[in-house]
Amino acid sequence: MIYLLIAILILFALLGAPLFSIIIAAAMMGFYCGGIDLSVMAIELYRIADTPILLALPLFTFTGYILSESNTSKRLVRLTQAFFGWMPGGLAIVAFIVCALFTAFTGASGVTIVAMGALLYPALKQAGYKDKFSLGLVTTSGSLGLLLPPSLPLILYGVIAQQMGAGKEISIEKLFIAGILPALLMILLLSLWSIWANRKNRIPLMSFSLQKAFSTVRESIWEIPLPFFLFIGIYSGFFAVSEAAAVTAMYVLIVEVFIYKEIRLSQLAAIIRESMVMVGGILLILGVSLGFTNFLIDAEVPMKLFEICQTFVSSKLVFLILLNIFLLILGAMLDIFSAIIIMVPLMLPIALKYGVDPVHLGIIFLANMQIGYFTPPVGMNLFIAGYRFNKPIIEIYKATIPFMLVLLLAVLIITYCPWLSLVFIT
């Protein structure tokens, strides 16, 4: 009977049933077979609703939607170009920085490709960069920033890790700090690669103009303080993460609606609805997943998986190699939120047994997911870029491979040099 039910669940999943329904059905089936009252599912939904840090999720999501609907992306491009355009490979470096910051605040790499691609792709080609290079840069840059605060995936990983009770403090603040150096490493390596790849192209450099720099600063004067008071507020202890999220959302709302006036009051209802639909989906999946996690723990599934791993994997080094391979494949198949919710409860206990710090594991997880977005053949960003720029998917594959190899090098450094993630939190 149990095997028939499992087969039915797999069939429904293949037919496209909503993820939360598959998870909750699997959890209820497990608890029922174990003779446990199904009211435990309702208890889990209440427990996740009672988590204080969860307040940050809808607030940061709303902030990201507001920024994506305004002209923030255009101002950000002009600002960074004024300050970095004079460097060799300056426009490419501008693209990496802008995309990373935009993705960090919006939490969605697809949105970055659509919003920033329209600005950066023609600008790169006009500046003298080859079409293939420009296409690969914009496609891969879409997922940069997932390691930078206030990244929603970082918050979600922290919430799940806290609920797992890993035996070690896993605060959102620590995750925010831990992601900064790895993100900067990725941007640095991509920038160096861009300079090297275009060394033979005679791309004219922009001359630095103090007047233009001052003009772009004045144009973006209300948005420049945003990351600074977010960082200073959280790390000085003046704000908790949820309080910082509320302040950021209010600040962005006032700036974009009442100061820049780029978003009309009549648009707010639609923006709020769209952002909260996304949050509602995440919370529903998160709630039922925690119920499923409890079933897995009761059934000692993580322990059994660890015993199997020990049979074939004897060292932490080999475990991390296999973990990276698995996460790259997973990232190409699942969106980042589903991957975090489904896999972290299974992976975290096993990683802890191999001596992997839970904060470091979160950075490894998201760094791999970041690459998974454009890993052939089914990485989501590949198809978004193909549709956005009207290019054959094979052409997108070829354009992204050099950037993917550079980021794989960054992931290896992040994985095997844990101090890069932990140096400021230990």
Buried (B, 14 or more C-beta within 10 A) or exposed (E): EEEEBEEEBEEBBEEEEEBBBBBBBBBBBBBEEEEBEEEBBEEBBEBBEEBEBBBBBBBBBBBBBBBBBBEBBBBBBBBBBBBBBEBBBBBBBBBBBBBBBBBBBBBBBBBBBBBBBBBBBEBBBEBEBBBBBBBBBBBBBBBBBBBBBBBBBBBBBBBBBBBBEBEEEBBBBBBBBBBBBBBBBBBEBBBEBBBEBBEEEEBEEBEBEEEBBEBBEEBBEBBBEBBEBBBEBBBEEEBBBBBBBBBBBEBBBEBBBEEBEBBEEEEBEEBBEEBBEBBEBBBBBBBBBBBBBBBBBEBEBBBEBBEEBEEEBEEBEEBBBEBBEEBBBBBBEBBBBBBBBBBBBBBBBBBBBBEBBBBBBBBBBBBBBBBBBBBBEEBBBBBBBBEBBEBEEEBBBEBBEBBBEBBBBBBBBBBBBBEBBBEEBE
